[in-house]
Amino acid sequence: MVYRPGVMTLGRTAILMTALLTAAVLGGCTLKADENEISIEHLSTQPGVAQAMADSHCAKYAKVARRVQMGIEQAGPILGFRKKISTFECVEKGTEGQGRGSGAKGTP
């Protein structure tokens, strides 16, 4: 086989497709997002991926992410990877421990 620049071989195509599929499965996927909330589907063994994505999203609005819900574990469509959906609230800095989902009570 002769190497020709600009022409992708079958082997290179397979490697590229495998890498893209792996990245899609192992990363998080945003399901819904606005300036107040973000929901992310992620591997159940990798909740840190969802937290990092939520932190990055909320930082756009000068806020921080606080997890308010983590869904039940479900088998994904590809190779049975276990996935969850986590929902984060974007809150003002300094109020991360207050409000919905934190169990904190307001002061009188």
C-alpha positions as CSV (number, residue, x, y, z in Angstrom):
1,M,0.0,0.0,0.0
2,V,1.3,3.4,-0.9
3,Y,0.8,6.3,1.5
4,R,-0.9,9.3,-0.2
5,P,-1.1,12.6,1.8
6,G,-4.7,13.7,2.4
7,V,-6.1,10.2,1.9
8,M,-7.3,8.5,5.1
9,T,-6.8,4.7,5.2
10,L,-9.4,2.4,6.6
11,G,-7.2,1.7,9.7
12,R,-6.8,5.4,10.5
13,T,-10.6,5.9,10.0
14,A,-11.3,3.1,12.5
15,I,-8.9,4.6,15.0
16,L,-10.4,8.0,14.7
17,M,-14.0,6.7,15.0
18,T,-13.0,4.6,18.1
19,A,-11.5,7.7,19.7
20,L,-14.6,9.8,19.0
21,L,-16.9,7.2,20.3
22,T,-14.9,6.8,23.5
23,A,-14.9,10.6,24.0
24,A,-18.6,10.7,23.6
25,V,-19.3,7.9,26.0
26,L,-16.9,8.9,28.7
27,G,-17.7,12.6,28.6
28,G,-20.8,14.4,29.9
29,C,-23.6,15.5,27.7
30,T,-25.6,18.6,28.5
31,L,-29.4,18.0,28.3
32,K,-30.6,21.4,29.4
33,A,-28.9,24.6,30.4
34,D,-29.7,28.2,31.2
35,E,-28.2,30.8,33.6
36,N,-29.9,29.2,36.6
37,E,-29.6,25.5,36.1
38,I,-27.9,22.8,34.0
39,S,-28.7,19.0,33.6
40,I,-25.9,16.7,32.5
41,E,-25.9,13.0,31.6
42,H,-22.6,11.3,32.7
43,L,-21.1,8.0,33.6
44,S,-22.3,6.9,37.0
45,T,-18.7,6.3,38.0
46,Q,-17.6,9.8,36.9
47,P,-19.7,12.4,38.8
48,G,-16.6,14.7,38.7
49,V,-17.1,15.1,34.9
50,A,-20.6,16.5,35.5
51,Q,-19.4,18.8,38.3
52,A,-16.6,20.2,36.1
53,M,-19.0,20.8,33.3
54,A,-21.5,22.5,35.6
55,D,-18.8,24.6,37.2
56,S,-17.6,25.8,33.7
57,H,-21.2,26.6,32.7
58,C,-22.1,28.5,35.8
59,A,-18.9,30.5,35.7
60,K,-20.1,32.1,32.5
61,Y,-22.7,33.9,34.7
62,A,-20.3,34.6,37.6
63,K,-22.0,31.9,39.6
64,V,-21.0,28.5,41.1
65,A,-22.6,25.1,40.6
66,R,-24.4,23.3,43.4
67,R,-25.7,19.8,42.7
68,V,-29.4,19.6,43.6
69,Q,-30.2,16.2,42.2
70,M,-28.5,13.0,40.9
71,G,-30.8,10.6,39.1
72,I,-30.9,6.8,39.3
73,E,-28.3,4.8,37.5
74,Q,-29.4,3.5,34.1
75,A,-27.7,1.3,31.4
76,G,-26.6,3.4,28.5
77,P,-27.3,2.3,24.9
78,I,-23.6,1.7,24.1
79,L,-21.9,-1.3,25.6
80,G,-24.1,-1.1,28.7
81,F,-22.2,1.8,30.4
82,R,-24.1,2.9,33.5
83,K,-25.2,6.6,33.3
84,K,-26.9,9.1,35.6
85,I,-28.3,12.5,35.0
86,S,-27.2,15.2,37.5
87,T,-28.9,18.6,37.9
88,F,-27.0,21.6,39.2
89,E,-28.3,25.0,40.3
90,C,-26.1,28.0,39.4
91,V,-26.0,30.2,42.5
92,E,-24.3,33.4,43.5
93,K,-20.9,32.9,45.0
94,G,-21.1,32.6,48.8
95,T,-24.6,31.1,48.8
96,E,-23.6,27.5,47.8
97,G,-24.8,26.0,51.0
98,Q,-28.2,27.6,51.0
99,G,-31.5,27.1,49.2
100,R,-33.0,24.2,47.3
101,G,-31.5,20.8,47.8
102,S,-29.1,21.8,50.6
103,G,-31.3,21.1,53.6
104,A,-30.4,24.6,54.9
105,K,-33.0,26.6,56.7
106,G,-33.4,30.3,56.4
107,T,-32.8,32.6,59.4
108,P,-35.8,34.4,60.9
